[in-house]
Amino acid sequence: MNGFGRFSDRADAGRQLAAAVKAKAYADPVVLALPRGGVPVALEVARAIGAPLDLVMVRKIGVDFQPELAAAAVVNGDQPEIVVNEDVVEAARVSQDYLDAQVEAKLAEIARRRQLYLKDRARAAIKGSTAIVVDDGIATGASIRAALHAMRRKEPARLVLAVPVAPAETLTVLQDEVDDIICLATPEPFYAIGAHYADFRQVPDDEVVAMLAAADAGELAGPGIS
């Protein structure tokens, strides 16, 4: 997992990650992307292994004066999963009232995006599968931890985290959350996820919808993939 990863864009990162995932030959795989940035990466993985593609709807709760610094993250469901970065909350003096208000707002945004992205789309069956959770990278790990907790409750036979790039110390913290980790690069110093991509433009909602439609249509055989 050591080395410096520089990817031209998310699709390029996805193709490189797909090769590493395919080599594992996981049984009954389901690929689960964190939207929006994780979807182009996950689509390439799903194409490579012929697996269904679904979403984990998670939202980061940033510190009010520094939104990119994750104080917590939330995943919706019958029992919303909330993961708090206690060190950040303490250092930034984030109040419980602020967290409560942000959780409510983020759950409302998740509901909006769920309707936009998924509508009446059938959800992938997780129980008994190899659930492969994919994002475009990890920084603090709050969002991915929330996603992993939510997926573990769905009782997969195996839970795998697959990302192109992440800090080594974050992966160490996440090791106990999963059965396997695939990460192409753990650069030091890490800086930010976007620093390891030549093109890290935001993924629009309509592209997410189009990628899910492509997966549903069975467009999972990419060039050079048998």
GIZIVEN-V421255 format. One record per run of one state. SS is the DSSP state (H for helix, E for strand, - for the rest). FROM is the first residue (numbers start at 1). TO is the last residue. If there is no record, write none. Layout:
ss = <SS SS>
from = <FROM FROM>
to = <TO TO>
//
This chain:
ss = <- E - H - E - H - E - E - E - E - H - H - E - E - H - E - H - E - H E - H ->
from = <1 7 8 10 23 29 35 37 50 52 57 58 64 66 76 81 85 86 93 96 119 130 136 138 139 142 153 158 167 168 178 180 186 193 197 198 205 217>
to = <6 7 9 22 28 34 36 49 51 56 57 63 65 75 80 84 85 92 95 118 129 135 137 138 141 152 157 166 167 177 179 185 192 196 197 204 216 226>
//
